[in-house]
Amino acid sequence: MPRIYTSCSDPVDLCRRCFPKTEEKAFEKFGHQGDGPDNRGNCFGYDCEHPDYEGDDYECHNCGKRLVAADNHWE
């Protein structure tokens, strides 16, 4: 966690506070944005692999907070 791919296959990185707590809530927000590239259909993904946030300039898609190691994995 905390990366989501929209239905268009665009990556969305989120901090702990902003990450939707259920896949259903995430799909409501990111799952209806059109089809992915090359007519692949809906490419929505929840809790996907992502780069290590420590030391890179990743920001939360919602609040703009800089993502840190604590945002890499959590339950």
All heavy atoms as a GROMACS GRO file, in nm:
protein
  605
    1MET      N    1   0.084  -0.115   0.000
    1MET     CA    2   0.000   0.000   0.000
    1MET      C    3   0.088   0.122   0.000
    1MET      O    4   0.200   0.110   0.039
    1MET     CB    5  -0.077  -0.001   0.130
    1MET     CG    6  -0.223  -0.011   0.118
    1MET     SD    7  -0.316  -0.010   0.266
    1MET     CE    8  -0.384  -0.172   0.258
    2PRO      N    9   0.050   0.234  -0.027
    2PRO     CA   10  -0.081   0.284  -0.061
    2PRO      C   11  -0.090   0.338  -0.204
    2PRO      O   12  -0.104   0.458  -0.224
    2PRO     CB   13  -0.107   0.392   0.042
    2PRO     CG   14   0.030   0.449   0.070
    2PRO     CD   15   0.128   0.340   0.040
    3ARG      N   16  -0.081   0.254  -0.302
    3ARG     CA   17  -0.099   0.297  -0.440
    3ARG      C   18  -0.224   0.233  -0.497
    3ARG      O   19  -0.252   0.117  -0.476
    3ARG     CB   20   0.021   0.260  -0.526
    3ARG     CG   21   0.003   0.298  -0.673
    3ARG     CD   22   0.126   0.277  -0.754
    3ARG     NE   23   0.210   0.396  -0.742
    3ARG     CZ   24   0.322   0.415  -0.807
    3ARG    NH1   25   0.368   0.323  -0.888
    3ARG    NH2   26   0.393   0.524  -0.790
    4ILE      N   27  -0.296   0.314  -0.574
    4ILE     CA   28  -0.414   0.270  -0.647
    4ILE      C   29  -0.387   0.302  -0.792
    4ILE      O   30  -0.324   0.402  -0.824
    4ILE     CB   31  -0.539   0.345  -0.597
    4ILE    CG1   32  -0.573   0.302  -0.454
    4ILE    CG2   33  -0.657   0.324  -0.690
    4ILE    CD1   34  -0.684   0.382  -0.390
    5TYR      N   35  -0.435   0.217  -0.881
    5TYR     CA   36  -0.435   0.250  -1.023
    5TYR      C   37  -0.579   0.280  -1.064
    5TYR      O   38  -0.670   0.204  -1.031
    5TYR     CB   39  -0.380   0.135  -1.108
    5TYR     CG   40  -0.229   0.130  -1.106
    5TYR    CD1   41  -0.161   0.051  -1.015
    5TYR    CD2   42  -0.155   0.209  -1.194
    5TYR    CE1   43  -0.023   0.049  -1.012
    5TYR    CE2   44  -0.017   0.207  -1.191
    5TYR     CZ   45   0.048   0.127  -1.100
    5TYR     OH   46   0.185   0.126  -1.096
    6THR      N   47  -0.598   0.393  -1.131
    6THR     CA   48  -0.732   0.428  -1.178
    6THR      C   49  -0.773   0.333  -1.289
    6THR      O   50  -0.690   0.256  -1.341
    6THR     CB   51  -0.736   0.572  -1.233
    6THR    OG1   52  -0.659   0.577  -1.355
    6THR    CG2   53  -0.683   0.673  -1.134
    7SER      N   54  -0.897   0.340  -1.328
    7SER     CA   55  -0.944   0.256  -1.438
    7SER      C   56  -0.869   0.285  -1.567
    7SER      O   57  -0.861   0.201  -1.655
    7SER     CB   58  -1.095   0.275  -1.458
    7SER     OG   59  -1.124   0.409  -1.492
    8CYS      N   60  -0.809   0.404  -1.576
    8CYS     CA   61  -0.729   0.442  -1.694
    8CYS      C   62  -0.584   0.397  -1.681
    8CYS      O   63  -0.502   0.428  -1.767
    8CYS     CB   64  -0.731   0.592  -1.712
    8CYS     SG   65  -0.890   0.663  -1.749
    9SER      N   66  -0.550   0.330  -1.572
    9SER     CA   67  -0.416   0.279  -1.544
    9SER      C   68  -0.319   0.387  -1.496
    9SER      O   69  -0.199   0.370  -1.503
    9SER     CB   70  -0.358   0.207  -1.667
    9SER     OG   71  -0.243   0.134  -1.631
   10ASP      N   72  -0.371   0.499  -1.446
   10ASP     CA   73  -0.286   0.604  -1.391
   10ASP      C   74  -0.257   0.574  -1.244
   10ASP      O   75  -0.350   0.546  -1.167
   10ASP     CB   76  -0.356   0.740  -1.402
   10ASP     CG   77  -0.378   0.782  -1.546
   10ASP    OD1   78  -0.291   0.752  -1.630
   10ASP    OD2   79  -0.481   0.846  -1.574
   11PRO      N   80  -0.130   0.581  -1.200
   11PRO     CA   81  -0.099   0.555  -1.060
   11PRO      C   82  -0.141   0.672  -0.971
   11PRO      O   83  -0.126   0.788  -1.007
   11PRO     CB   84   0.053   0.538  -1.059
   11PRO     CG   85   0.099   0.618  -1.176
   11PRO     CD   86  -0.010   0.609  -1.279
   12VAL      N   87  -0.195   0.639  -0.854
   12VAL     CA   88  -0.235   0.739  -0.754
   12VAL      C   89  -0.173   0.696  -0.622
   12VAL      O   90  -0.204   0.589  -0.570
   12VAL     CB   91  -0.389   0.746  -0.742
   12VAL    CG1   92  -0.428   0.844  -0.633
   12VAL    CG2   93  -0.453   0.784  -0.874
   13ASP      N   94  -0.082   0.777  -0.568
   13ASP     CA   95  -0.017   0.748  -0.441
   13ASP      C   96  -0.085   0.830  -0.332
   13ASP      O   97  -0.112   0.949  -0.350
   13ASP     CB   98   0.131   0.783  -0.447
   13ASP     CG   99   0.204   0.696  -0.548
   13ASP    OD1  100   0.198   0.574  -0.533
   13ASP    OD2  101   0.266   0.751  -0.642
   14LEU      N  102  -0.113   0.762  -0.219
   14LEU     CA  103  -0.187   0.826  -0.111
   14LEU      C  104  -0.122   0.799   0.024
   14LEU      O  105  -0.062   0.693   0.045
   14LEU     CB  106  -0.330   0.771  -0.107
   14LEU     CG  107  -0.412   0.797  -0.233
   14LEU    CD1  108  -0.524   0.697  -0.247
   14LEU    CD2  109  -0.465   0.938  -0.233
   15CYS      N  110  -0.134   0.895   0.116
   15CYS     CA  111  -0.084   0.875   0.252
   15CYS      C  112  -0.182   0.787   0.329
   15CYS      O  113  -0.292   0.759   0.282
   15CYS     CB  114  -0.065   1.010   0.322
   15CYS     SG  115  -0.217   1.099   0.359
   16ARG      N  116  -0.141   0.746   0.447
   16ARG     CA  117  -0.226   0.660   0.531
   16ARG      C  118  -0.364   0.720   0.554
   16ARG      O  119  -0.464   0.653   0.549
   16ARG     CB  120  -0.163   0.640   0.668
   16ARG     CG  121  -0.044   0.555   0.670
   16ARG     CD  122   0.010   0.550   0.812
   16ARG     NE  123   0.121   0.459   0.820
   16ARG     CZ  124   0.136   0.372   0.917
   16ARG    NH1  125   0.049   0.365   1.013
   16ARG    NH2  126   0.239   0.292   0.918
   17ARG      N  127  -0.367   0.849   0.587
   17ARG     CA  128  -0.493   0.915   0.621
   17ARG      C  129  -0.589   0.921   0.502
   17ARG      O  130  -0.709   0.905   0.518
   17ARG     CB  131  -0.464   1.057   0.672
   17ARG     CG  132  -0.586   1.130   0.722
   17ARG     CD  133  -0.549   1.265   0.784
   17ARG     NE  134  -0.483   1.354   0.692
   17ARG     CZ  135  -0.547   1.437   0.609
   17ARG    NH1  136  -0.676   1.440   0.605
   17ARG    NH2  137  -0.478   1.517   0.530
   18CYS      N  138  -0.538   0.940   0.382
   18CYS     CA  139  -0.623   0.959   0.264
   18CYS      C  140  -0.656   0.830   0.191
   18CYS      O  141  -0.747   0.828   0.108
   18CYS     CB  142  -0.556   1.055   0.168
   18CYS     SG  143  -0.542   1.224   0.231
   19PHE      N  144  -0.584   0.722   0.219
   19PHE     CA  145  -0.607   0.597   0.146
   19PHE      C  146  -0.744   0.540   0.182
   19PHE      O  147  -0.776   0.524   0.300
   19PHE     CB  148  -0.498   0.495   0.181
   19PHE     CG  149  -0.495   0.377   0.088
   19PHE    CD1  150  -0.425   0.384  -0.031
   19PHE    CD2  151  -0.563   0.261   0.119
   19PHE    CE1  152  -0.422   0.276  -0.118
   19PHE    CE2  153  -0.561   0.152   0.032
   19PHE     CZ  154  -0.489   0.160  -0.086
   20PRO      N  155  -0.830   0.511   0.083
   20PRO     CA  156  -0.962   0.454   0.112
   20PRO      C  157  -0.947   0.322   0.188
   20PRO      O  158  -0.867   0.236   0.151
   20PRO     CB  159  -1.023   0.431  -0.026
   20PRO     CG  160  -0.946   0.518  -0.119
   20PRO     CD  161  -0.808   0.528  -0.060
   21LYS      N  162  -1.024   0.305   0.292
   21LYS     CA  163  -1.011   0.189   0.379
   21LYS      C  164  -1.067   0.061   0.318
   21LYS      O  165  -1.036  -0.047   0.365
   21LYS     CB  166  -1.078   0.215   0.514
   21LYS     CG  167  -1.019   0.334   0.587
   21LYS     CD  168  -0.868   0.322   0.605
   21LYS     CE  169  -0.813   0.444   0.676
   21LYS     NZ  170  -0.684   0.485   0.632
   22THR      N  171  -1.148   0.073   0.215
   22THR     CA  172  -1.199  -0.047   0.148
   22THR      C  173  -1.180  -0.034  -0.002
   22THR      O  174  -1.176   0.077  -0.057
   22THR     CB  175  -1.350  -0.069   0.176
   22THR    OG1  176  -1.425   0.036   0.114
   22THR    CG2  177  -1.379  -0.076   0.325
   23GLU      N  178  -1.171  -0.148  -0.067
   23GLU     CA  179  -1.157  -0.148  -0.213
   23GLU      C  180  -1.282  -0.090  -0.278
   23GLU      O  181  -1.273  -0.024  -0.382
   23GLU     CB  182  -1.132  -0.291  -0.261
   23GLU     CG  183  -1.099  -0.298  -0.408
   23GLU     CD  184  -1.048  -0.434  -0.451
   23GLU    OE1  185  -1.021  -0.520  -0.365
   23GLU    OE2  186  -1.033  -0.453  -0.573
   24GLU      N  187  -1.397  -0.112  -0.219
   24GLU     CA  188  -1.522  -0.061  -0.275
   24GLU      C  189  -1.522   0.092  -0.278
   24GLU      O  190  -1.562   0.153  -0.378
   24GLU     CB  191  -1.642  -0.112  -0.195
   24GLU     CG  192  -1.667  -0.261  -0.208
   24GLU     CD  193  -1.572  -0.348  -0.125
   24GLU    OE1  194  -1.513  -0.299  -0.025
   24GLU    OE2  195  -1.553  -0.464  -0.162
   25LYS      N  196  -1.476   0.155  -0.169
   25LYS     CA  197  -1.470   0.302  -0.166
   25LYS      C  198  -1.370   0.354  -0.268
   25LYS      O  199  -1.392   0.456  -0.333
   25LYS     CB  200  -1.436   0.351  -0.026
   25LYS     CG  201  -1.549   0.332   0.071
   25LYS     CD  202  -1.515   0.390   0.207
   25LYS     CE  203  -1.626   0.356   0.302
   25LYS     NZ  204  -1.675   0.466   0.377
   26ALA      N  205  -1.258   0.285  -0.282
   26ALA     CA  206  -1.157   0.325  -0.380
   26ALA      C  207  -1.214   0.314  -0.521
   26ALA      O  208  -1.192   0.402  -0.605
   26ALA     CB  209  -1.033   0.240  -0.366
   27PHE      N  210  -1.287   0.207  -0.548
   27PHE     CA  211  -1.344   0.187  -0.682
   27PHE      C  212  -1.446   0.296  -0.713
   27PHE      O  213  -1.453   0.346  -0.826
   27PHE     CB  214  -1.409   0.049  -0.694
   27PHE     CG  215  -1.448   0.016  -0.835
   27PHE    CD1  216  -1.354  -0.030  -0.925
   27PHE    CD2  217  -1.578   0.034  -0.879
   27PHE    CE1  218  -1.388  -0.058  -1.056
   27PHE    CE2  219  -1.614   0.006  -1.010
   27PHE     CZ  220  -1.518  -0.041  -1.098
   28GLU      N  221  -1.525   0.338  -0.613
   28GLU     CA  222  -1.621   0.447  -0.634
   28GLU      C  223  -1.551   0.573  -0.683
   28GLU      O  224  -1.602   0.644  -0.770
   28GLU     CB  225  -1.695   0.479  -0.504
   28GLU     CG  226  -1.796   0.375  -0.463
   28GLU     CD  227  -1.857   0.406  -0.327
   28GLU    OE1  228  -1.848   0.522  -0.279
   28GLU    OE2  229  -1.913   0.312  -0.267
   29LYS      N  230  -1.434   0.600  -0.627
   29LYS     CA  231  -1.361   0.724  -0.662
   29LYS      C  232  -1.274   0.711  -0.787
   29LYS      O  233  -1.266   0.802  -0.868
   29LYS     CB  234  -1.275   0.766  -0.543
   29LYS     CG  235  -1.207   0.899  -0.564
   29LYS     CD  236  -1.148   0.953  -0.436
   29LYS     CE  237  -1.091   1.090  -0.461
   29LYS     NZ  238  -1.038   1.152  -0.341
   30PHE      N  239  -1.207   0.596  -0.804
   30PHE     CA  240  -1.108   0.582  -0.910
   30PHE      C  241  -1.141   0.479  -1.017
   30PHE      O  242  -1.070   0.466  -1.116
   30PHE     CB  243  -0.972   0.545  -0.849
   30PHE     CG  244  -0.919   0.646  -0.753
   30PHE    CD1  245  -0.919   0.622  -0.616
   30PHE    CD2  246  -0.869   0.767  -0.797
   30PHE    CE1  247  -0.870   0.714  -0.526
   30PHE    CE2  248  -0.820   0.862  -0.708
   30PHE     CZ  249  -0.820   0.836  -0.572
   31GLY      N  250  -1.248   0.404  -1.000
   31GLY     CA  251  -1.277   0.293  -1.090
   31GLY      C  252  -1.363   0.325  -1.210
   31GLY      O  253  -1.392   0.236  -1.289
   32HIS      N  254  -1.404   0.451  -1.224
   32HIS     CA  255  -1.494   0.487  -1.335
   32HIS      C  256  -1.438   0.606  -1.414
   32HIS      O  257  -1.511   0.699  -1.446
   32HIS     CB  258  -1.633   0.522  -1.280
   32HIS     CG  259  -1.696   0.413  -1.203
   32HIS    ND1  260  -1.747   0.300  -1.261
   32HIS    CD2  261  -1.716   0.398  -1.070
   32HIS    CE1  262  -1.796   0.220  -1.168
   32HIS    NE2  263  -1.777   0.278  -1.051
   33GLN      N  264  -1.311   0.601  -1.445
   33GLN     CA  265  -1.248   0.714  -1.513
   33GLN      C  266  -1.214   0.682  -1.659
   33GLN      O  267  -1.136   0.751  -1.721
   33GLN     CB  268  -1.123   0.757  -1.437
   33GLN     CG  269  -1.156   0.805  -1.298
   33GLN     CD  270  -1.034   0.855  -1.222
   33GLN    OE1  271  -0.922   0.852  -1.273
   33GLN    NE2  272  -1.055   0.900  -1.101
   34GLY      N  273  -1.273   0.578  -1.713
   34GLY     CA  274  -1.246   0.540  -1.852
   34GLY      C  275  -1.160   0.415  -1.857
   34GLY      O  276  -1.116   0.363  -1.755
   35ASP      N  277  -1.137   0.368  -1.978
   35ASP     CA  278  -1.059   0.247  -1.999
   35ASP      C  279  -0.911   0.276  -2.005
   35ASP      O  280  -0.869   0.387  -2.039
   35ASP     CB  281  -1.101   0.176  -2.128
   35ASP     CG  282  -1.237   0.110  -2.115
   35ASP    OD1  283  -1.282   0.090  -2.001
   35ASP    OD2  284  -1.297   0.079  -2.218
   36GLY      N  285  -0.832   0.173  -1.979
   36GLY     CA  286  -0.688   0.184  -1.986
   36GLY      C  287  -0.639   0.196  -2.130
   36GLY      O  288  -0.718   0.187  -2.225
   37PRO      N  289  -0.509   0.214  -2.147
   37PRO     CA  290  -0.452   0.228  -2.281
   37PRO      C  291  -0.470   0.102  -2.365
   37PRO      O  292  -0.485  -0.007  -2.312
   37PRO     CB  293  -0.304   0.257  -2.254
   37PRO     CG  294  -0.279   0.214  -2.115
   37PRO     CD  295  -0.409   0.218  -2.042
   38ASP      N  296  -0.469   0.119  -2.494
   38ASP     CA  297  -0.474   0.008  -2.589
   38ASP      C  298  -0.598  -0.079  -2.572
   38ASP      O  299  -0.593  -0.201  -2.589
   38ASP     CB  300  -0.348  -0.081  -2.579
   38ASP     CG  301  -0.221  -0.002  -2.602
   38ASP    OD1  302  -0.224   0.091  -2.684
   38ASP    OD2  303  -0.120  -0.033  -2.537
   39ASN      N  304  -0.710  -0.016  -2.534
   39ASN     CA  305  -0.836  -0.088  -2.519
   39ASN      C  306  -0.828  -0.206  -2.423
   39ASN      O  307  -0.890  -0.309  -2.443
   39ASN     CB  308  -0.887  -0.136  -2.656
   39ASN     CG  309  -0.918  -0.019  -2.746
   39ASN    OD1  310  -0.976   0.080  -2.702
   39ASN    ND2  311  -0.879  -0.029  -2.872
   40ARG      N  312  -0.752  -0.191  -2.315
   40ARG     CA  313  -0.736  -0.298  -2.217
   40ARG      C  314  -0.853  -0.306  -2.120
   40ARG      O  315  -0.854  -0.390  -2.032
   40ARG     CB  316  -0.607  -0.281  -2.138
   40ARG     CG  317  -0.486  -0.321  -2.219
   40ARG     CD  318  -0.364  -0.322  -2.132
   40ARG     NE  319  -0.309  -0.186  -2.128
   40ARG     CZ  320  -0.218  -0.145  -2.043
   40ARG    NH1  321  -0.174  -0.224  -1.951
   40ARG    NH2  322  -0.175  -0.024  -2.046
   41GLY      N  323  -0.948  -0.218  -2.132
   41GLY     CA  324  -1.060  -0.220  -2.039
   41GLY      C  325  -1.026  -0.151  -1.909
   41GLY      O  326  -0.932  -0.072  -1.900
   42ASN      N  327  -1.103  -0.179  -1.806
   42ASN     CA  328  -1.085  -0.116  -1.677
   42ASN      C  329  -0.959  -0.171  -1.609
   42ASN      O  330  -0.948  -0.289  -1.583
   42ASN     CB  331  -1.209  -0.143  -1.590
   42ASN     CG  332  -1.209  -0.059  -1.464
   42ASN    OD1  333  -1.106  -0.037  -1.403
   42ASN    ND2  334  -1.326  -0.012  -1.426
   43CYS      N  335  -0.865  -0.083  -1.580
   43CYS     CA  336  -0.737  -0.122  -1.522
   43CYS      C  337  -0.726  -0.087  -1.374
   43CYS      O  338  -0.617  -0.077  -1.320
   43CYS     CB  339  -0.623  -0.055  -1.598
   43CYS     SG  340  -0.606  -0.110  -1.768
   44PHE      N  341  -0.840  -0.067  -1.307
   44PHE     CA  342  -0.840  -0.032  -1.165
   44PHE      C  343  -0.762  -0.135  -1.083
   44PHE      O  344  -0.772  -0.256  -1.106
   44PHE     CB  345  -0.984  -0.025  -1.113
   44PHE     CG  346  -0.993  -0.008  -0.964
   44PHE    CD1  347  -0.973   0.116  -0.907
   44PHE    CD2  348  -1.018  -0.116  -0.882
   44PHE    CE1  349  -0.980   0.132  -0.769
   44PHE    CE2  350  -1.025  -0.102  -0.744
   44PHE     CZ  351  -1.007   0.023  -0.688
   45GLY      N  352  -0.683  -0.086  -0.989
   45GLY     CA  353  -0.610  -0.174  -0.898
   45GLY      C  354  -0.603  -0.110  -0.761
   45GLY      O  355  -0.584   0.011  -0.747
   46TYR      N  356  -0.619  -0.192  -0.656
   46TYR     CA  357  -0.620  -0.145  -0.517
   46TYR      C  358  -0.505  -0.211  -0.442
   46TYR      O  359  -0.480  -0.330  -0.460
   46TYR     CB  360  -0.754  -0.184  -0.454
   46TYR     CG  361  -0.772  -0.145  -0.310
   46TYR    CD1  362  -0.802  -0.014  -0.276
   46TYR    CD2  363  -0.761  -0.238  -0.208
   46TYR    CE1  364  -0.821   0.023  -0.143
   46TYR    CE2  365  -0.780  -0.203  -0.075
   46TYR     CZ  366  -0.811  -0.072  -0.043
   46TYR     OH  367  -0.829  -0.036   0.087
   47ASP      N  368  -0.437  -0.134  -0.358
   47ASP     CA  369  -0.327  -0.187  -0.278
   47ASP      C  370  -0.219  -0.249  -0.366
   47ASP      O  371  -0.180  -0.364  -0.349
   47ASP     CB  372  -0.381  -0.287  -0.175
   47ASP     CG  373  -0.277  -0.328  -0.073
   47ASP    OD1  374  -0.171  -0.263  -0.066
   47ASP    OD2  375  -0.300  -0.426  -0.001
   48CYS      N  376  -0.171  -0.171  -0.461
   48CYS     CA  377  -0.076  -0.220  -0.561
   48CYS      C  378   0.069  -0.197  -0.520
   48CYS      O  379   0.099  -0.115  -0.433
   48CYS     CB  380  -0.102  -0.149  -0.693
   48CYS     SG  381  -0.266  -0.178  -0.757
   49GLU      N  382   0.158  -0.267  -0.586
   49GLU     CA  383   0.302  -0.247  -0.567
   49GLU      C  384   0.336  -0.102  -0.599
   49GLU      O  385   0.275  -0.039  -0.685
   49GLU     CB  386   0.380  -0.339  -0.660
   49GLU     CG  387   0.367  -0.485  -0.626
   49GLU     CD  388   0.440  -0.523  -0.499
   49GLU    OE1  389   0.549  -0.467  -0.474
   49GLU    OE2  390   0.388  -0.606  -0.425
   50HIS      N  391   0.436  -0.051  -0.531
   50HIS     CA  392   0.480   0.086  -0.552
   50HIS      C  393   0.627   0.099  -0.515
   50HIS      O  394   0.681   0.013  -0.445
   50HIS     CB  395   0.396   0.183  -0.469
   50HIS     CG  396   0.403   0.155  -0.322
   50HIS    ND1  397   0.506   0.197  -0.242
   50HIS    CD2  398   0.321   0.084  -0.240
   50HIS    CE1  399   0.488   0.156  -0.119
   50HIS    NE2  400   0.375   0.087  -0.114
   51PRO      N  401   0.691   0.207  -0.558
   51PRO     CA  402   0.831   0.228  -0.520
   51PRO      C  403   0.839   0.262  -0.371
   51PRO      O  404   0.740   0.303  -0.310
   51PRO     CB  405   0.873   0.347  -0.606
   51PRO     CG  406   0.748   0.416  -0.643
   51PRO     CD  407   0.640   0.311  -0.647
   52ASP      N  408   0.956   0.248  -0.314
   52ASP     CA  409   0.979   0.288  -0.176
   52ASP      C  410   0.967   0.440  -0.169
   52ASP      O  411   1.033   0.512  -0.243
   52ASP     CB  412   1.119   0.243  -0.133
   52ASP     CG  413   1.148   0.270   0.013
   52ASP    OD1  414   1.057   0.315   0.085
   52ASP    OD2  415   1.262   0.245   0.054
   53TYR      N  416   0.884   0.489  -0.080
   53TYR     CA  417   0.860   0.633  -0.073
   53TYR      C  418   0.970   0.709   0.000
   53TYR      O  419   0.980   0.830  -0.013
   53TYR     CB  420   0.726   0.662  -0.006
   53TYR     CG  421   0.607   0.613  -0.086
   53TYR    CD1  422   0.508   0.539  -0.025
   53TYR    CD2  423   0.595   0.640  -0.221
   53TYR    CE1  424   0.399   0.494  -0.096
   53TYR    CE2  425   0.488   0.595  -0.293
   53TYR     CZ  426   0.390   0.522  -0.231
   53TYR     OH  427   0.283   0.478  -0.302
   54GLU      N  428   1.050   0.641   0.080
   54GLU     CA  429   1.154   0.709   0.156
   54GLU      C  430   1.261   0.766   0.062
   54GLU      O  431   1.317   0.695  -0.020
   54GLU     CB  432   1.220   0.613   0.255
   54GLU     CG  433   1.317   0.679   0.349
   54GLU     CD  434   1.253   0.781   0.441
   54GLU    OE1  435   1.134   0.764   0.477
   54GLU    OE2  436   1.319   0.879   0.476
   55GLY      N  437   1.285   0.896   0.075
   55GLY     CA  438   1.390   0.960  -0.002
   55GLY      C  439   1.349   1.007  -0.140
   55GLY      O  440   1.425   1.076  -0.206
   56ASP      N  441   1.231   0.973  -0.186
   56ASP     CA  442   1.184   1.022  -0.316
   56ASP      C  443   1.080   1.130  -0.294
   56ASP      O  444   1.027   1.147  -0.185
   56ASP     CB  445   1.125   0.907  -0.398
   56ASP     CG  446   1.232   0.811  -0.447
   56ASP    OD1  447   1.343   0.858  -0.480
   56ASP    OD2  448   1.205   0.690  -0.453
   57ASP      N  449   1.051   1.202  -0.399
   57ASP     CA  450   0.957   1.314  -0.387
   57ASP      C  451   0.816   1.276  -0.428
   57ASP      O  452   0.757   1.336  -0.515
   57ASP     CB  453   1.006   1.432  -0.471
   57ASP     CG  454   1.133   1.493  -0.414
   57ASP    OD1  455   1.148   1.492  -0.291
   57ASP    OD2  456   1.216   1.542  -0.491
   58TYR      N  457   0.760   1.173  -0.362
   58TYR     CA  458   0.621   1.136  -0.387
   58TYR      C  459   0.532   1.214  -0.292
   58TYR      O  460   0.564   1.231  -0.174
   58TYR     CB  461   0.601   0.986  -0.364
   58TYR     CG  462   0.662   0.901  -0.472
   58TYR    CD1  463   0.788   0.846  -0.455
   58TYR    CD2  464   0.593   0.875  -0.590
   58TYR    CE1  465   0.845   0.767  -0.554
   58TYR    CE2  466   0.649   0.797  -0.689
   58TYR     CZ  467   0.774   0.743  -0.671
   58TYR     OH  468   0.830   0.666  -0.768
   59GLU      N  469   0.419   1.261  -0.343
   59GLU     CA  470   0.322   1.334  -0.262
   59GLU      C  471   0.187   1.266  -0.268
   59GLU      O  472   0.152   1.204  -0.369
   59GLU     CB  473   0.308   1.477  -0.312
   59GLU     CG  474   0.434   1.561  -0.296
   59GLU     CD  475   0.415   1.702  -0.347
   59GLU    OE1  476   0.311   1.733  -0.410
   59GLU    OE2  477   0.507   1.782  -0.326
   60CYS      N  478   0.110   1.282  -0.162
   60CYS     CA  479  -0.024   1.227  -0.157
   60CYS      C  480  -0.111   1.296  -0.262
   60CYS      O  481  -0.112   1.420  -0.271
   60CYS     CB  482  -0.084   1.246  -0.017
   60CYS     SG  483  -0.255   1.192  -0.004
   61HIS      N  484  -0.181   1.218  -0.339
   61HIS     CA  485  -0.268   1.269  -0.444
   61HIS      C  486  -0.378   1.359  -0.388
   61HIS      O  487  -0.418   1.456  -0.453
   61HIS     CB  488  -0.331   1.150  -0.518
   61HIS     CG  489  -0.428   1.186  -0.623
   61HIS    ND1  490  -0.389   1.228  -0.748
   61HIS    CD2  491  -0.564   1.185  -0.623
   61HIS    CE1  492  -0.496   1.252  -0.821
   61HIS    NE2  493  -0.603   1.226  -0.748
   62ASN      N  494  -0.426   1.332  -0.267
   62ASN     CA  495  -0.536   1.409  -0.209
   62ASN      C  496  -0.492   1.532  -0.132
   62ASN      O  497  -0.542   1.640  -0.156
   62ASN     CB  498  -0.621   1.321  -0.116
   62ASN     CG  499  -0.709   1.226  -0.192
   62ASN    OD1  500  -0.730   1.240  -0.311
   62ASN    ND2  501  -0.760   1.128  -0.121
   63CYS      N  502  -0.400   1.515  -0.038
   63CYS     CA  503  -0.367   1.626   0.053
   63CYS      C  504  -0.232   1.692   0.023
   63CYS      O  505  -0.202   1.798   0.079
   63CYS     CB  506  -0.371   1.579   0.198
   63CYS     SG  507  -0.237   1.467   0.246
   64GLY      N  508  -0.150   1.631  -0.061
   64GLY     CA  509  -0.022   1.690  -0.096
   64GLY      C  510   0.091   1.661   0.000
   64GLY      O  511   0.204   1.706  -0.021
   65LYS      N  512   0.063   1.585   0.107
   65LYS     CA  513   0.166   1.550   0.205
   65LYS      C  514   0.276   1.469   0.138
   65LYS      O  515   0.250   1.383   0.056
   65LYS     CB  516   0.103   1.468   0.318
   65LYS     CG  517   0.201   1.411   0.417
   65LYS     CD  518   0.129   1.316   0.514
   65LYS     CE  519   0.225   1.237   0.595
   65LYS     NZ  520   0.266   1.112   0.536
   66ARG      N  521   0.402   1.500   0.172
   66ARG     CA  522   0.514   1.422   0.120
   66ARG      C  523   0.508   1.282   0.180
   66ARG      O  524   0.496   1.266   0.302
   66ARG     CB  525   0.646   1.488   0.154
   66ARG     CG  526   0.764   1.418   0.093
   66ARG     CD  527   0.888   1.505   0.102
   66ARG     NE  528   0.997   1.438   0.036
   66ARG     CZ  529   1.095   1.377   0.102
   66ARG    NH1  530   1.097   1.375   0.233
   66ARG    NH2  531   1.191   1.318   0.035
   67LEU      N  532   0.516   1.180   0.098
   67LEU     CA  533   0.510   1.042   0.146
   67LEU      C  534   0.646   1.000   0.200
   67LEU      O  535   0.750   1.033   0.143
   67LEU     CB  536   0.465   0.948   0.034
   67LEU     CG  537   0.326   0.979  -0.021
   67LEU    CD1  538   0.292   0.885  -0.136
   67LEU    CD2  539   0.220   0.970   0.087
   68VAL      N  540   0.645   0.928   0.312
   68VAL     CA  541   0.766   0.884   0.380
   68VAL      C  542   0.759   0.733   0.401
   68VAL      O  543   0.661   0.668   0.368
   68VAL     CB  544   0.784   0.957   0.515
   68VAL    CG1  545   0.805   1.106   0.493
   68VAL    CG2  546   0.665   0.933   0.606
   69ALA      N  547   0.864   0.678   0.461
   69ALA     CA  548   0.871   0.532   0.480
   69ALA      C  549   0.750   0.477   0.554
   69ALA      O  550   0.704   0.367   0.524
   69ALA     CB  551   0.999   0.496   0.555
   70ALA      N  552   0.695   0.552   0.649
   70ALA     CA  553   0.578   0.504   0.723
   70ALA      C  554   0.457   0.483   0.633
   70ALA      O  555   0.364   0.411   0.667
   70ALA     CB  556   0.543   0.604   0.833
   71ASP      N  557   0.456   0.544   0.516
   71ASP     CA  558   0.346   0.528   0.422
   71ASP      C  559   0.365   0.408   0.328
   71ASP      O  560   0.276   0.376   0.251
   71ASP     CB  561   0.330   0.655   0.336
   71ASP     CG  562   0.286   0.774   0.417
   71ASP    OD1  563   0.183   0.763   0.488
   71ASP    OD2  564   0.354   0.877   0.413
   72ASN      N  565   0.480   0.342   0.338
   72ASN     CA  566   0.507   0.229   0.248
   72ASN      C  567   0.413   0.112   0.269
   72ASN      O  568   0.354   0.061   0.176
   72ASN     CB  569   0.651   0.181   0.262
   72ASN     CG  570   0.748   0.273   0.192
   72ASN    OD1  571   0.719   0.327   0.087
   72ASN    ND2  572   0.863   0.292   0.252
   73HIS      N  573   0.401   0.065   0.392
   73HIS     CA  574   0.319  -0.050   0.424
   73HIS      C  575   0.252  -0.028   0.558
   73HIS      O  576   0.317   0.018   0.651
   73HIS     CB  577   0.404  -0.178   0.432
   73HIS     CG  578   0.475  -0.208   0.305
   73HIS    ND1  579   0.412  -0.261   0.196
   73HIS    CD2  580   0.604  -0.189   0.269
   73HIS    CE1  581   0.500  -0.275   0.098
   73HIS    NE2  582   0.617  -0.232   0.140
   74TRP      N  583   0.128  -0.063   0.566
   74TRP     CA  584   0.056  -0.051   0.692
   74TRP      C  585  -0.071  -0.133   0.684
   74TRP      O  586  -0.115  -0.173   0.578
   74TRP     CB  587   0.028   0.092   0.726
   74TRP     CG  588  -0.028   0.173   0.613
   74TRP    CD1  589   0.042   0.237   0.516
   74TRP    CD2  590  -0.165   0.194   0.581
   74TRP    NE1  591  -0.042   0.298   0.427
   74TRP    CE2  592  -0.171   0.273   0.463
   74TRP    CE3  593  -0.285   0.154   0.640
   74TRP    CZ2  594  -0.290   0.312   0.406
   74TRP    CZ3  595  -0.404   0.194   0.581
   74TRP    CH2  596  -0.405   0.273   0.467
   75GLU      N  597  -0.129  -0.160   0.797
   75GLU     CA  598  -0.252  -0.240   0.804
   75GLU      C  599  -0.357  -0.161   0.875
   75GLU      O  600  -0.335  -0.082   0.958
   75GLU     CB  601  -0.226  -0.370   0.881
   75GLU     CG  602  -0.109  -0.446   0.826
   75GLU     CD  603  -0.149  -0.560   0.736
   75GLU    OE1  604  -0.263  -0.606   0.745
   75GLU    OE2  605  -0.066  -0.602   0.657
   0.00000   0.00000   0.00000
